Amino acid sequence: MPEPESQEDASQQQTDAERRRRRAQFLRERAEARALRDRVQPRRAKVARLRHAMRMRTFRW
């Protein structure tokens, strides 16, 4: 008879794998949407790149 903890660990690993898979899918879709937006609105994309660069320059480690 399997212990309850081992069943719980197995289900936890399964849900972690599922969560990572969903997160990877979300990040892929977000990157795709961002790339599409950048192609459609190049001026806004340029401004966003400049703003991000400024933020990174002023970031304190």
PDB file of N, H, CA, C and O in Angstrom:
ATOM      1  N   MET A   1       0.859  -1.197   0.000  1.00  0.00           N
ATOM      2  CA  MET A   1       0.000   0.000   0.000  1.00  0.00           C
ATOM      3  C   MET A   1       0.897   1.249   0.000  1.00  0.00           C
ATOM      4  O   MET A   1       1.722   1.420   0.898  1.00  0.00           O
ATOM      5  N   PRO A   2       0.732   2.132  -1.020  1.00  0.00           N
ATOM      6  CA  PRO A   2       1.599   3.321  -1.078  1.00  0.00           C
ATOM      7  C   PRO A   2       1.274   4.306   0.037  1.00  0.00           C
ATOM      8  O   PRO A   2       0.131   4.430   0.476  1.00  0.00           O
ATOM      9  N   GLU A   3       2.305   4.991   0.472  1.00  0.00           N
ATOM     10  H   GLU A   3       3.233   4.889   0.114  1.00  0.00           H
ATOM     11  CA  GLU A   3       2.117   5.985   1.528  1.00  0.00           C
ATOM     12  C   GLU A   3       1.422   7.222   0.964  1.00  0.00           C
ATOM     13  O   GLU A   3       1.619   7.550  -0.206  1.00  0.00           O
ATOM     14  N   PRO A   4       0.613   7.917   1.770  1.00  0.00           N
ATOM     15  CA  PRO A   4      -0.061   9.132   1.288  1.00  0.00           C
ATOM     16  C   PRO A   4       0.933  10.201   0.837  1.00  0.00           C
ATOM     17  O   PRO A   4       0.681  10.936  -0.118  1.00  0.00           O
ATOM     18  N   GLU A   5       2.076  10.276   1.544  1.00  0.00           N
ATOM     19  H   GLU A   5       2.281   9.679   2.320  1.00  0.00           H
ATOM     20  CA  GLU A   5       3.054  11.308   1.182  1.00  0.00           C
ATOM     21  C   GLU A   5       3.600  11.080  -0.215  1.00  0.00           C
ATOM     22  O   GLU A   5       3.763  12.039  -0.970  1.00  0.00           O
ATOM     23  N   SER A   6       3.892   9.820  -0.585  1.00  0.00           N
ATOM     24  H   SER A   6       3.760   9.041   0.028  1.00  0.00           H
ATOM     25  CA  SER A   6       4.460   9.536  -1.898  1.00  0.00           C
ATOM     26  C   SER A   6       3.443   9.855  -2.992  1.00  0.00           C
ATOM     27  O   SER A   6       3.818  10.349  -4.056  1.00  0.00           O
ATOM     28  N   GLN A   7       2.164   9.578  -2.744  1.00  0.00           N
ATOM     29  H   GLN A   7       1.860   9.177  -1.880  1.00  0.00           H
ATOM     30  CA  GLN A   7       1.131   9.945  -3.714  1.00  0.00           C
ATOM     31  C   GLN A   7       1.063  11.463  -3.854  1.00  0.00           C
ATOM     32  O   GLN A   7       0.935  11.993  -4.958  1.00  0.00           O
ATOM     33  N   GLU A   8       1.151  12.144  -2.731  1.00  0.00           N
ATOM     34  H   GLU A   8       1.255  11.714  -1.834  1.00  0.00           H
ATOM     35  CA  GLU A   8       1.088  13.605  -2.749  1.00  0.00           C
ATOM     36  C   GLU A   8       2.288  14.183  -3.488  1.00  0.00           C
ATOM     37  O   GLU A   8       2.149  15.127  -4.267  1.00  0.00           O
ATOM     38  N   ASP A   9       3.483  13.609  -3.240  1.00  0.00           N
ATOM     39  H   ASP A   9       3.597  12.843  -2.608  1.00  0.00           H
ATOM     40  CA  ASP A   9       4.694  14.064  -3.940  1.00  0.00           C
ATOM     41  C   ASP A   9       4.557  13.864  -5.444  1.00  0.00           C
ATOM     42  O   ASP A   9       4.922  14.737  -6.231  1.00  0.00           O
ATOM     43  N   ALA A  10       4.026  12.706  -5.838  1.00  0.00           N
ATOM     44  H   ALA A  10       3.730  11.996  -5.199  1.00  0.00           H
ATOM     45  CA  ALA A  10       3.856  12.422  -7.265  1.00  0.00           C
ATOM     46  C   ALA A  10       2.882  13.416  -7.894  1.00  0.00           C
ATOM     47  O   ALA A  10       3.131  13.928  -8.985  1.00  0.00           O
ATOM     48  N   SER A  11       1.775  13.686  -7.206  1.00  0.00           N
ATOM     49  H   SER A  11       1.572  13.270  -6.320  1.00  0.00           H
ATOM     50  CA  SER A  11       0.803  14.635  -7.763  1.00  0.00           C
ATOM     51  C   SER A  11       1.382  16.052  -7.771  1.00  0.00           C
ATOM     52  O   SER A  11       1.082  16.845  -8.664  1.00  0.00           O
ATOM     53  N   GLN A  12       2.213  16.366  -6.769  1.00  0.00           N
ATOM     54  H   GLN A  12       2.456  15.723  -6.044  1.00  0.00           H
ATOM     55  CA  GLN A  12       2.847  17.688  -6.717  1.00  0.00           C
ATOM     56  C   GLN A  12       3.812  17.854  -7.884  1.00  0.00           C
ATOM     57  O   GLN A  12       3.846  18.905  -8.524  1.00  0.00           O
ATOM     58  N   GLN A  13       4.602  16.808  -8.162  1.00  0.00           N
ATOM     59  H   GLN A  13       4.574  15.954  -7.642  1.00  0.00           H
ATOM     60  CA  GLN A  13       5.532  16.866  -9.291  1.00  0.00           C
ATOM     61  C   GLN A  13       4.767  17.020 -10.596  1.00  0.00           C
ATOM     62  O   GLN A  13       5.177  17.764 -11.487  1.00  0.00           O
ATOM     63  N   GLN A  14       3.648  16.306 -10.697  1.00  0.00           N
ATOM     64  H   GLN A  14       3.315  15.702  -9.973  1.00  0.00           H
ATOM     65  CA  GLN A  14       2.840  16.387 -11.912  1.00  0.00           C
ATOM     66  C   GLN A  14       2.284  17.804 -12.079  1.00  0.00           C
ATOM     67  O   GLN A  14       2.318  18.356 -13.178  1.00  0.00           O
ATOM     68  N   THR A  15       1.782  18.384 -11.013  1.00  0.00           N
ATOM     69  H   THR A  15       1.754  17.936 -10.119  1.00  0.00           H
ATOM     70  CA  THR A  15       1.229  19.734 -11.121  1.00  0.00           C
ATOM     71  C   THR A  15       2.342  20.750 -11.382  1.00  0.00           C
ATOM     72  O   THR A  15       2.124  21.733 -12.090  1.00  0.00           O
ATOM     73  N   ASP A  16       3.542  20.522 -10.814  1.00  0.00           N
ATOM     74  H   ASP A  16       3.719  19.723 -10.239  1.00  0.00           H
ATOM     75  CA  ASP A  16       4.670  21.420 -11.104  1.00  0.00           C
ATOM     76  C   ASP A  16       5.034  21.358 -12.577  1.00  0.00           C
ATOM     77  O   ASP A  16       5.270  22.388 -13.208  1.00  0.00           O
ATOM     78  N   ALA A  17       5.079  20.145 -13.125  1.00  0.00           N
ATOM     79  H   ALA A  17       4.887  19.308 -12.612  1.00  0.00           H
ATOM     80  CA  ALA A  17       5.401  19.983 -14.547  1.00  0.00           C
ATOM     81  C   ALA A  17       4.331  20.659 -15.403  1.00  0.00           C
ATOM     82  O   ALA A  17       4.637  21.314 -16.399  1.00  0.00           O
ATOM     83  N   GLU A  18       3.077  20.488 -15.001  1.00  0.00           N
ATOM     84  H   GLU A  18       2.828  19.956 -14.192  1.00  0.00           H
ATOM     85  CA  GLU A  18       1.976  21.106 -15.745  1.00  0.00           C
ATOM     86  C   GLU A  18       2.071  22.628 -15.667  1.00  0.00           C
ATOM     87  O   GLU A  18       1.855  23.324 -16.659  1.00  0.00           O
ATOM     88  N   ARG A  19       2.393  23.133 -14.484  1.00  0.00           N
ATOM     89  H   ARG A  19       2.568  22.567 -13.678  1.00  0.00           H
ATOM     90  CA  ARG A  19       2.517  24.581 -14.315  1.00  0.00           C
ATOM     91  C   ARG A  19       3.663  25.128 -15.169  1.00  0.00           C
ATOM     92  O   ARG A  19       3.524  26.169 -15.811  1.00  0.00           O
ATOM     93  N   ARG A  20       4.791  24.420 -15.171  1.00  0.00           N
ATOM     94  H   ARG A  20       4.904  23.575 -14.649  1.00  0.00           H
ATOM     95  CA  ARG A  20       5.922  24.862 -15.993  1.00  0.00           C
ATOM     96  C   ARG A  20       5.577  24.844 -17.475  1.00  0.00           C
ATOM     97  O   ARG A  20       5.978  25.732 -18.226  1.00  0.00           O
ATOM     98  N   ARG A  21       4.825  23.817 -17.891  1.00  0.00           N
ATOM     99  H   ARG A  21       4.499  23.096 -17.281  1.00  0.00           H
ATOM    100  CA  ARG A  21       4.418  23.718 -19.296  1.00  0.00           C
ATOM    101  C   ARG A  21       3.482  24.873 -19.663  1.00  0.00           C
ATOM    102  O   ARG A  21       3.634  25.488 -20.719  1.00  0.00           O
ATOM    103  N   ARG A  22       2.520  25.163 -18.792  1.00  0.00           N
ATOM    104  H   ARG A  22       2.396  24.664 -17.934  1.00  0.00           H
ATOM    105  CA  ARG A  22       1.601  26.283 -19.055  1.00  0.00           C
ATOM    106  C   ARG A  22       2.355  27.609 -19.074  1.00  0.00           C
ATOM    107  O   ARG A  22       2.081  28.475 -19.905  1.00  0.00           O
ATOM    108  N   ARG A  23       3.304  27.761 -18.154  1.00  0.00           N
ATOM    109  H   ARG A  23       3.526  27.057 -17.479  1.00  0.00           H
ATOM    110  CA  ARG A  23       4.090  29.004 -18.090  1.00  0.00           C
ATOM    111  C   ARG A  23       4.932  29.173 -19.346  1.00  0.00           C
ATOM    112  O   ARG A  23       5.013  30.274 -19.892  1.00  0.00           O
ATOM    113  N   ALA A  24       5.563  28.093 -19.813  1.00  0.00           N
ATOM    114  H   ALA A  24       5.497  27.199 -19.370  1.00  0.00           H
ATOM    115  CA  ALA A  24       6.356  28.152 -21.041  1.00  0.00           C
ATOM    116  C   ALA A  24       5.474  28.534 -22.228  1.00  0.00           C
ATOM    117  O   ALA A  24       5.868  29.343 -23.068  1.00  0.00           O
ATOM    118  N   GLN A  25       4.282  27.948 -22.291  1.00  0.00           N
ATOM    119  H   GLN A  25       3.962  27.290 -21.609  1.00  0.00           H
ATOM    120  CA  GLN A  25       3.346  28.283 -23.366  1.00  0.00           C
ATOM    121  C   GLN A  25       2.970  29.766 -23.290  1.00  0.00           C
ATOM    122  O   GLN A  25       2.965  30.460 -24.307  1.00  0.00           O
ATOM    123  N   PHE A  26       2.658  30.242 -22.097  1.00  0.00           N
ATOM    124  H   PHE A  26       2.661  29.677 -21.272  1.00  0.00           H
ATOM    125  CA  PHE A  26       2.304  31.649 -21.920  1.00  0.00           C
ATOM    126  C   PHE A  26       3.442  32.563 -22.364  1.00  0.00           C
ATOM    127  O   PHE A  26       3.215  33.549 -23.066  1.00  0.00           O
ATOM    128  N   LEU A  27       4.683  32.230 -21.947  1.00  0.00           N
ATOM    129  H   LEU A  27       4.868  31.430 -21.377  1.00  0.00           H
ATOM    130  CA  LEU A  27       5.822  33.077 -22.310  1.00  0.00           C
ATOM    131  C   LEU A  27       6.066  33.071 -23.817  1.00  0.00           C
ATOM    132  O   LEU A  27       6.422  34.099 -24.392  1.00  0.00           O
ATOM    133  N   ARG A  28       5.876  31.913 -24.460  1.00  0.00           N
ATOM    134  H   ARG A  28       5.587  31.077 -23.993  1.00  0.00           H
ATOM    135  CA  ARG A  28       6.016  31.852 -25.924  1.00  0.00           C
ATOM    136  C   ARG A  28       4.980  32.746 -26.594  1.00  0.00           C
ATOM    137  O   ARG A  28       5.300  33.513 -27.502  1.00  0.00           O
ATOM    138  N   GLU A  29       3.728  32.637 -26.136  1.00  0.00           N
ATOM    139  H   GLU A  29       3.468  32.014 -25.399  1.00  0.00           H
ATOM    140  CA  GLU A  29       2.655  33.446 -26.731  1.00  0.00           C
ATOM    141  C   GLU A  29       2.895  34.926 -26.489  1.00  0.00           C
ATOM    142  O   GLU A  29       2.647  35.748 -27.371  1.00  0.00           O
ATOM    143  N   ARG A  30       3.376  35.275 -25.296  1.00  0.00           N
ATOM    144  H   ARG A  30       3.578  34.607 -24.579  1.00  0.00           H
ATOM    145  CA  ARG A  30       3.645  36.678 -25.002  1.00  0.00           C
ATOM    146  C   ARG A  30       4.756  37.221 -25.884  1.00  0.00           C
ATOM    147  O   ARG A  30       4.654  38.340 -26.387  1.00  0.00           O
ATOM    148  N   ALA A  31       5.812  36.448 -26.076  1.00  0.00           N
ATOM    149  H   ALA A  31       5.895  35.539 -25.667  1.00  0.00           H
ATOM    150  CA  ALA A  31       6.915  36.877 -26.944  1.00  0.00           C
ATOM    151  C   ALA A  31       6.431  37.032 -28.380  1.00  0.00           C
ATOM    152  O   ALA A  31       6.825  37.967 -29.078  1.00  0.00           O
ATOM    153  N   GLU A  32       5.583  36.122 -28.813  1.00  0.00           N
ATOM    154  H   GLU A  32       5.263  35.363 -28.246  1.00  0.00           H
ATOM    155  CA  GLU A  32       5.034  36.198 -30.166  1.00  0.00           C
ATOM    156  C   GLU A  32       4.173  37.452 -30.320  1.00  0.00           C
ATOM    157  O   GLU A  32       4.256  38.145 -31.334  1.00  0.00           O
ATOM    158  N   ALA A  33       3.351  37.739 -29.319  1.00  0.00           N
ATOM    159  H   ALA A  33       3.283  37.176 -28.495  1.00  0.00           H
ATOM    160  CA  ALA A  33       2.497  38.928 -29.368  1.00  0.00           C
ATOM    161  C   ALA A  33       3.342  40.199 -29.375  1.00  0.00           C
ATOM    162  O   ALA A  33       3.033  41.152 -30.090  1.00  0.00           O
ATOM    163  N   ARG A  34       4.404  40.210 -28.580  1.00  0.00           N
ATOM    164  H   ARG A  34       4.656  39.436 -27.999  1.00  0.00           H
ATOM    165  CA  ARG A  34       5.286  41.375 -28.538  1.00  0.00           C
ATOM    166  C   ARG A  34       5.976  41.583 -29.890  1.00  0.00           C
ATOM    167  O   ARG A  34       6.089  42.712 -30.368  1.00  0.00           O
ATOM    168  N   ALA A  35       6.435  40.489 -30.502  1.00  0.00           N
ATOM    169  H   ALA A  35       6.344  39.571 -30.114  1.00  0.00           H
ATOM    170  CA  ALA A  35       7.088  40.577 -31.815  1.00  0.00           C
ATOM    171  C   ALA A  35       6.100  41.104 -32.855  1.00  0.00           C
ATOM    172  O   ALA A  35       6.456  41.935 -33.690  1.00  0.00           O
ATOM    173  N   LEU A  36       4.868  40.623 -32.802  1.00  0.00           N
ATOM    174  H   LEU A  36       4.578  39.947 -32.123  1.00  0.00           H
ATOM    175  CA  LEU A  36       3.850  41.100 -33.741  1.00  0.00           C
ATOM    176  C   LEU A  36       3.585  42.583 -33.530  1.00  0.00           C
ATOM    177  O   LEU A  36       3.505  43.343 -34.495  1.00  0.00           O
ATOM    178  N   ARG A  37       3.449  42.996 -32.287  1.00  0.00           N
ATOM    179  H   ARG A  37       3.513  42.379 -31.503  1.00  0.00           H
ATOM    180  CA  ARG A  37       3.200  44.408 -31.997  1.00  0.00           C
ATOM    181  C   ARG A  37       4.368  45.284 -32.473  1.00  0.00           C
ATOM    182  O   ARG A  37       4.169  46.381 -32.995  1.00  0.00           O
ATOM    183  N   ASP A  38       5.588  44.771 -32.280  1.00  0.00           N
ATOM    184  H   ASP A  38       5.750  43.880 -31.856  1.00  0.00           H
ATOM    185  CA  ASP A  38       6.760  45.531 -32.718  1.00  0.00           C
ATOM    186  C   ASP A  38       6.784  45.690 -34.232  1.00  0.00           C
ATOM    187  O   ASP A  38       7.195  46.732 -34.743  1.00  0.00           O
ATOM    188  N   ARG A  39       6.347  44.663 -34.950  1.00  0.00           N
ATOM    189  H   ARG A  39       6.013  43.816 -34.536  1.00  0.00           H
ATOM    190  CA  ARG A  39       6.302  44.772 -36.416  1.00  0.00           C
ATOM    191  C   ARG A  39       5.226  45.751 -36.858  1.00  0.00           C
ATOM    192  O   ARG A  39       5.410  46.506 -37.813  1.00  0.00           O
ATOM    193  N   VAL A  40       4.100  45.731 -36.151  1.00  0.00           N
ATOM    194  H   VAL A  40       3.950  45.119 -35.375  1.00  0.00           H
ATOM    195  CA  VAL A  40       2.962  46.566 -36.548  1.00  0.00           C
ATOM    196  C   VAL A  40       3.188  48.030 -36.153  1.00  0.00           C
ATOM    197  O   VAL A  40       2.769  48.937 -36.872  1.00  0.00           O
ATOM    198  N   GLN A  41       3.853  48.263 -35.003  1.00  0.00           N
ATOM    199  H   GLN A  41       4.193  47.526 -34.419  1.00  0.00           H
ATOM    200  CA  GLN A  41       4.046  49.623 -34.512  1.00  0.00           C
ATOM    201  C   GLN A  41       5.535  49.870 -34.248  1.00  0.00           C
ATOM    202  O   GLN A  41       5.959  49.888 -33.093  1.00  0.00           O
ATOM    203  N   PRO A  42       6.334  50.060 -35.311  1.00  0.00           N
ATOM    204  CA  PRO A  42       7.781  50.188 -35.113  1.00  0.00           C
ATOM    205  C   PRO A  42       8.179  51.394 -34.266  1.00  0.00           C
ATOM    206  O   PRO A  42       9.157  51.320 -33.522  1.00  0.00           O
ATOM    207  N   ARG A  43       7.448  52.497 -34.362  1.00  0.00           N
ATOM    208  H   ARG A  43       6.653  52.557 -34.967  1.00  0.00           H
ATOM    209  CA  ARG A  43       7.810  53.675 -33.579  1.00  0.00           C
ATOM    210  C   ARG A  43       7.637  53.410 -32.091  1.00  0.00           C
ATOM    211  O   ARG A  43       8.511  53.734 -31.286  1.00  0.00           O
ATOM    212  N   ARG A  44       6.510  52.822 -31.734  1.00  0.00           N
ATOM    213  H   ARG A  44       5.800  52.559 -32.388  1.00  0.00           H
ATOM    214  CA  ARG A  44       6.256  52.499 -30.332  1.00  0.00           C
ATOM    215  C   ARG A  44       7.279  51.483 -29.828  1.00  0.00           C
ATOM    216  O   ARG A  44       7.712  51.555 -28.678  1.00  0.00           O
ATOM    217  N   ALA A  45       7.666  50.541 -30.681  1.00  0.00           N
ATOM    218  H   ALA A  45       7.314  50.483 -31.615  1.00  0.00           H
ATOM    219  CA  ALA A  45       8.662  49.539 -30.297  1.00  0.00           C
ATOM    220  C   ALA A  45      10.005  50.217 -30.037  1.00  0.00           C
ATOM    221  O   ALA A  45      10.713  49.862 -29.095  1.00  0.00           O
ATOM    222  N   LYS A  46      10.349  51.189 -30.874  1.00  0.00           N
ATOM    223  H   LYS A  46       9.774  51.477 -31.639  1.00  0.00           H
ATOM    224  CA  LYS A  46      11.629  51.892 -30.687  1.00  0.00           C
ATOM    225  C   LYS A  46      11.620  52.659 -29.368  1.00  0.00           C
ATOM    226  O   LYS A  46      12.594  52.625 -28.616  1.00  0.00           O
ATOM    227  N   VAL A  47      10.530  53.341 -29.096  1.00  0.00           N
ATOM    228  H   VAL A  47       9.739  53.369 -29.707  1.00  0.00           H
ATOM    229  CA  VAL A  47      10.405  54.089 -27.846  1.00  0.00           C
ATOM    230  C   VAL A  47      10.504  53.137 -26.655  1.00  0.00           C
ATOM    231  O   VAL A  47      11.152  53.448 -25.655  1.00  0.00           O
ATOM    232  N   ALA A  48       9.855  51.975 -26.769  1.00  0.00           N
ATOM    233  H   ALA A  48       9.328  51.723 -27.581  1.00  0.00           H
ATOM    234  CA  ALA A  48       9.903  50.996 -25.672  1.00  0.00           C
ATOM    235  C   ALA A  48      11.329  50.497 -25.469  1.00  0.00           C
ATOM    236  O   ALA A  48      11.769  50.324 -24.333  1.00  0.00           O
ATOM    237  N   ARG A  49      12.060  50.262 -26.570  1.00  0.00           N
ATOM    238  H   ARG A  49      11.703  50.403 -27.493  1.00  0.00           H
ATOM    239  CA  ARG A  49      13.455  49.820 -26.451  1.00  0.00           C
ATOM    240  C   ARG A  49      14.303  50.883 -25.779  1.00  0.00           C
ATOM    241  O   ARG A  49      15.117  50.569 -24.910  1.00  0.00           O
ATOM    242  N   LEU A  50      14.124  52.137 -26.172  1.00  0.00           N
ATOM    243  H   LEU A  50      13.464  52.391 -26.878  1.00  0.00           H
ATOM    244  CA  LEU A  50      14.895  53.225 -25.569  1.00  0.00           C
ATOM    245  C   LEU A  50      14.561  53.378 -24.088  1.00  0.00           C
ATOM    246  O   LEU A  50      15.451  53.587 -23.263  1.00  0.00           O
ATOM    247  N   ARG A  51      13.280  53.272 -23.755  1.00  0.00           N
ATOM    248  H   ARG A  51      12.556  53.101 -24.424  1.00  0.00           H
ATOM    249  CA  ARG A  51      12.858  53.385 -22.359  1.00  0.00           C
ATOM    250  C   ARG A  51      13.446  52.239 -21.537  1.00  0.00           C
ATOM    251  O   ARG A  51      13.904  52.447 -20.413  1.00  0.00           O
ATOM    252  N   HIS A  52      13.432  51.032 -22.100  1.00  0.00           N
ATOM    253  H   HIS A  52      13.060  50.864 -23.013  1.00  0.00           H
ATOM    254  CA  HIS A  52      14.002  49.890 -21.389  1.00  0.00           C
ATOM    255  C   HIS A  52      15.507  50.067 -21.192  1.00  0.00           C
ATOM    256  O   HIS A  52      16.037  49.757 -20.126  1.00  0.00           O
ATOM    257  N   ALA A  53      16.194  50.566 -22.222  1.00  0.00           N
ATOM    258  H   ALA A  53      15.763  50.818 -23.088  1.00  0.00           H
ATOM    259  CA  ALA A  53      17.638  50.787 -22.110  1.00  0.00           C
ATOM    260  C   ALA A  53      17.937  51.817 -21.017  1.00  0.00           C
ATOM    261  O   ALA A  53      18.887  51.652 -20.252  1.00  0.00           O
ATOM    262  N   MET A  54      17.143  52.857 -20.945  1.00  0.00           N
ATOM    263  H   MET A  54      16.372  52.991 -21.566  1.00  0.00           H
ATOM    264  CA  MET A  54      17.338  53.877 -19.916  1.00  0.00           C
ATOM    265  C   MET A  54      17.115  53.278 -18.524  1.00  0.00           C
ATOM    266  O   MET A  54      17.861  53.550 -17.584  1.00  0.00           O
ATOM    267  N   ARG A  55      16.066  52.454 -18.419  1.00  0.00           N
ATOM    268  H   ARG A  55      15.459  52.233 -19.182  1.00  0.00           H
ATOM    269  CA  ARG A  55      15.791  51.806 -17.141  1.00  0.00           C
ATOM    270  C   ARG A  55      16.950  50.909 -16.725  1.00  0.00           C
ATOM    271  O   ARG A  55      17.323  50.877 -15.552  1.00  0.00           O
ATOM    272  N   MET A  56      17.515  50.189 -17.674  1.00  0.00           N
ATOM    273  H   MET A  56      17.212  50.216 -18.627  1.00  0.00           H
ATOM    274  CA  MET A  56      18.620  49.290 -17.351  1.00  0.00           C
ATOM    275  C   MET A  56      19.879  50.077 -16.981  1.00  0.00           C
ATOM    276  O   MET A  56      20.646  49.644 -16.122  1.00  0.00           O
ATOM    277  N   ARG A  57      20.095  51.220 -17.617  1.00  0.00           N
ATOM    278  H   ARG A  57      19.471  51.572 -18.315  1.00  0.00           H
ATOM    279  CA  ARG A  57      21.273  52.031 -17.297  1.00  0.00           C
ATOM    280  C   ARG A  57      21.178  52.612 -15.893  1.00  0.00           C
ATOM    281  O   ARG A  57      22.189  52.756 -15.206  1.00  0.00           O
ATOM    282  N   THR A  58      19.968  52.945 -15.469  1.00  0.00           N
ATOM    283  H   THR A  58      19.147  52.828 -16.027  1.00  0.00           H
ATOM    284  CA  THR A  58      19.809  53.600 -14.165  1.00  0.00           C
ATOM    285  C   THR A  58      19.541  52.601 -13.043  1.00  0.00           C
ATOM    286  O   THR A  58      19.401  52.990 -11.884  1.00  0.00           O
ATOM    287  N   PHE A  59      19.469  51.315 -13.384  1.00  0.00           N
ATOM    288  H   PHE A  59      19.583  50.998 -14.326  1.00  0.00           H
ATOM    289  CA  PHE A  59      19.220  50.292 -12.373  1.00  0.00           C
ATOM    290  C   PHE A  59      20.458  50.104 -11.504  1.00  0.00           C
ATOM    291  O   PHE A  59      21.572  49.986 -12.013  1.00  0.00           O
ATOM    292  N   ARG A  60      20.253  50.078 -10.181  1.00  0.00           N
ATOM    293  H   ARG A  60      19.348  50.174  -9.767  1.00  0.00           H
ATOM    294  CA  ARG A  60      21.378  49.890  -9.260  1.00  0.00           C
ATOM    295  C   ARG A  60      21.416  48.432  -8.815  1.00  0.00           C
ATOM    296  O   ARG A  60      20.404  47.912  -8.346  1.00  0.00           O
ATOM    297  N   TRP A  61      22.522  47.781  -8.946  1.00  0.00           N
ATOM    298  H   TRP A  61      23.345  48.203  -9.327  1.00  0.00           H
ATOM    299  CA  TRP A  61      22.668  46.382  -8.510  1.00  0.00           C
ATOM    300  C   TRP A  61      22.821  46.337  -7.061  1.00  0.00           C
ATOM    301  O   TRP A  61      22.958  45.256  -6.489  1.00  0.00           O
TER     302      TRP A  61
END
